[in-house]
């Protein structure tokens, strides 16, 4: 799976604490192998984020993603639930 990082994602990622960055890297590897691995707890979003998906980094933090075909995904945002409000 090819992953493209938006400018917004990169900016938010840089602000994460080191332990959360490490968690994100591990989840990204899992996502690359199988984006629907149950460990990710991936789910469709609704409302203004309809058409996008979200998966869990930890209890409070998520990565928002959109798929472009079967082999490409765009990482849109990363952070706590406040990212759903942007």
C-alpha positions as MATLAB code, in Angstrom:
seq = 'XXXXXXXXXXXXXXXXXXXXXXXXXXXXXXXXXXXXXXXXXXXXXXXXXXXXXXXXXXXXXXXXXXXXXXXXXXXXXXXXXXXXXX';
ca = [
       0.000    0.000    0.000;
       1.379    3.367   -1.032;
       0.766    6.124    1.523;
       0.747    9.824    0.697;
       1.030   12.320    3.549;
      -0.836   15.629    3.265;
       0.831   18.837    4.462;
      -1.721   18.962    7.282;
      -0.808   15.445    8.398;
       2.923   16.193    8.341;
       2.441   19.377   10.347;
       0.342   17.585   12.979;
       2.714   14.598   13.082;
       5.711   16.829   13.846;
       3.916   18.115   16.950;
       3.299   14.642   18.408;
       5.328   13.484   21.414;
       8.038   10.894   20.595;
       6.136    7.962   22.137;
       3.075    8.696   19.988;
       5.247    9.030   16.873;
       6.641    5.581   17.630;
       3.112    4.201   18.020;
       2.102    5.831   14.712;
       5.040    4.217   12.902;
       4.046    0.778   14.182;
       0.406    1.269   13.183;
       1.487    2.525    9.760;
       3.360   -0.745    9.154;
       0.245   -2.666   10.139;
      -1.843   -0.446    7.845;
       0.526   -0.980    4.889;
       0.186   -4.763    5.218;
      -3.574   -4.790    5.824;
      -5.506   -1.533    6.211;
      -8.423   -3.447    7.721;
      -6.442   -5.341   10.356;
      -8.725   -5.594   13.426;
      -5.928   -4.194   15.630;
      -6.343   -0.820   13.887;
     -10.059   -0.573   14.690;
     -10.569    1.237   11.379;
     -14.017    2.640   10.708;
     -15.871    4.906    8.293;
     -16.501    8.468    9.333;
     -19.788   10.314    8.950;
     -20.959   13.905    8.725;
     -18.571   16.385    7.145;
     -15.869   13.681    7.067;
     -18.059   11.215    5.152;
     -15.970    9.222    2.682;
     -12.970    9.158    4.999;
     -11.836    6.549    7.469;
     -10.143    6.660   10.851;
      -7.957    4.200   12.724;
      -6.699    4.105   16.272;
      -3.197    4.932   17.476;
      -4.164    4.669   21.133;
      -7.230    5.320   23.255;
      -7.321    9.055   22.459;
      -5.513    9.509   19.136;
      -6.441    8.678   15.566;
      -5.231    8.914   11.988;
      -7.758   10.060    9.376;
      -7.260    8.462    5.984;
      -8.880    8.390    2.577;
      -8.399    5.661   -0.006;
      -7.533    6.268   -3.642;
      -8.107    2.858   -5.203;
      -6.935   -0.418   -3.695;
      -3.239    0.386   -3.422;
      -3.054    4.027   -2.344;
      -4.113    5.899    0.774;
      -3.789    9.517    1.865;
      -3.093   10.255    5.517;
      -5.114   13.422    6.126;
      -4.796   14.163    9.844;
      -3.388   12.786   13.096;
      -4.184   13.627   16.692;
      -6.899   13.446   19.314;
     -10.607   13.673   18.562;
     -10.278   17.417   17.887;
      -9.027   16.520   14.386;
     -12.600   15.559   13.506;
     -13.676   19.171   14.036;
     -11.303   20.692   11.471;
];
